[in-house]
Amino acid sequence: MKEGIDYYIQNGYRVFTAEYHKKRGRCCNNGCRHCAWKSKKIMNTSNMIFLDMDGVLADFKGLMNKRYPETLQYENFSREINIIADECQATLGFYRDLPPMEGAIEAYHTLREKYDVWVLSAPSWDNPHSYSEKREWCTNHLGDSIHKKLILSNNKGIFSGRALIDDRTKYGADQFTGEHIHFGQEKFPDWQSVLNYLI
């Protein structure tokens, strides 16, 4: 191999050129910078599990009912409860202070033994602090490394994987490419039922 023809040095590393790859004769499918075949490494998403935060990992309704007891009279997210929810979640510290759902933390660690687990949550439109507070919540309850696997997006339909565990169909959850495990419904009422299904 000749420097300048087959490779060059950058930051102390040897970077192979397209000429070198042509001599090699085939694509290695590693997404090399100077791939002669313009190949891009394709991420395998079949082992990825995405977890919603509010109502799945964190007890959104529980804290809301504690701070606003009048919401207990509403079974579903009606117009009235949505107004109260908007007011509640707009307060500083709301997302940071959410208690974990029963069994959620243990389930997260169990799933990590078998799957590539990510947190996929929609940020609050009314509370810009939700971005940093959701990060704080995840770090406090799931560990330091989770910040590299936290995605905040209002469109969950652009993601794909083995499954999305979400308690709602909003924000594109119903368009997720993969299985939507509808948390809190008859088939998956709690974390134990989810683990029984996935593990």
N, C-alpha and C positions, 0 to 999 in steps of 0.2 A: 504494500500500500504506500502511496505517495501523498505526502501532505500537500494540500493545495489542489489535488486532483481527486483523491478518494475521500479525503476528510480535511477538516480544518479545526483549529483549537479555539474554543470559546469558553471563557471563565474556567479554564483548566480542564475542560471536558472535550473529548474527541467527538465531533459532529460529522456524521457520514454524509457525503454528497449524493446527488441523484446518479452521478456517474458510477459511484461505488455500488449503489443498489442495482443498477443495470447489469453490472458485472456479476453480481450475486445471482441474478437470474429469476428471482421470484419475490413476491411481496410477503413480508413476515406478519402483516396485519397488526402491527404495533403502533400504527399512526405516526410513523417517522416524519420528521420535519421536511426532509427532501425526498420523500417517496417518489420513485420514478413512475409509479402506477397511480399516484394521487389517491392512495387509499387513506381512509380515516378509520381509526379504531371505533368500533360500534360498541356502546355500553350495553352490557347484558342487564336488562331490567327485570328479567323473569324471577329474580330472587329478592326484589326490592319490595318492602312493605312501607307504606306511608301512613302515619298516624295523625289524625286531626288532634288539635289541642283542646279547644273549648267543648266540654261535654263528652270528651272521650278520655283524654289524659287528665284534664283539669275540670273541677266541678264548678262550671260557670253558673249553673242554675242554683246550686247550693249557696254560693256566696251572695248571689243576687237576692235570693229569698231571705237570707240572713239580714242583709242591709235594707231590703225593701219587703217586709213580711206580707204586704198586700198582694204581692205577686203569687203567693201560694194559692190564691183562688182561681188562677188560670192554669188549665191543663196544658194547653198548647200555646205556641207563639202567636197570639192574637194581636190585633192592632194595638190594644191597650198595653199588653205586656212588652211589645216591641218599643213603645215610647219609653217605658220604665227602664228596659234593658239598655237602650241608647244612653239614657241619663246615667245609669249605673256604671256602664263600662267606660264612660268618658271621664270618670274620676281618676285622679292620679293614684297609682298603686294598685288599682283593681286587678290587673292581670298578674302582677307580681305576687299578690296575696291569695290567689286562687288555691284552694286545697286540692290535693290530688283526688281523682276518682278512686273509689274502693278497688283495690287490686291492680291499679294502673301501673304503678312503678314496678312491681314484681313482674307483671306481664311484659312490660317493655324489656326488662333484662332477660326474660325467658325467650322472647322473640329474637333478640340479638344473637342468641346461641345458634340459631338456624337461618336467620334472614339478615339482609342488609336493611336496617331500619332507619327511616327518616321521619322527621316531624314536618308535616305540611299543614300550615294553618293560615287562615285569612286574617289579615290585620284589621283593626277597627278603623272605620272611615272617620269616626268622630274623635279618636284619641291617638294623636301621633306618638304618644309615649308607649303605645301598645307594641311597637317594634322592639324597643329596648326591654320592656317589661316581659315580653314573651321569651326573649333571649335569657333574661335573668331567671325566669321561672324554670326553663328547661335546664339551665346550668345547676340551679339549686336542687332540683329534684331528680334529674337524669344523669348528672355528671358533667365534668368539664369538656369532654370531647364532643358533646352533642351540638355545640355551636357550629361545628363544621357540617352538620347534617340537619340544620334547621332551615326550612324554606317558608317564607311568608309571601303568599300570593292570593289574589282575589280570583284566580282562574285555575282551579285544580284539574280542569279538563285537558290541560296541555301536558300532563304528566302520564307516565305509564309504568306499570309494575305488576307484581303478583297480586297486590290488593291495596286498596285504600280503606282504612277503617275510619268511618266518619258517621256522626249522628244525624247529619242532614244531607239533603241533595243539593243545597245551595252552592254557589261559587264553583259550578262545574263539576261537583263531585259525581253527579249522575252521568257525566261524559268522560270520566276517567277511563283510560285504556287499561283494562284489567278488571278485577272483581271489586265491586263496591260492597264492603261488609258494613251493612247499615246497623251501626251500634245503637243499643237501647231499644231495638225493635224486638218482635216476638222471637225470631230465630237467634238473635244475638243480644240478649237482654243485659249481659254483663261481661266482664273480662274473662271469667272462667269459661263461658261458652265460646268465646273467640279462640282461646288457647286450645280448647278441646277440638276445635275445627282445624286450626292451622298447625298444631304440633303433632 
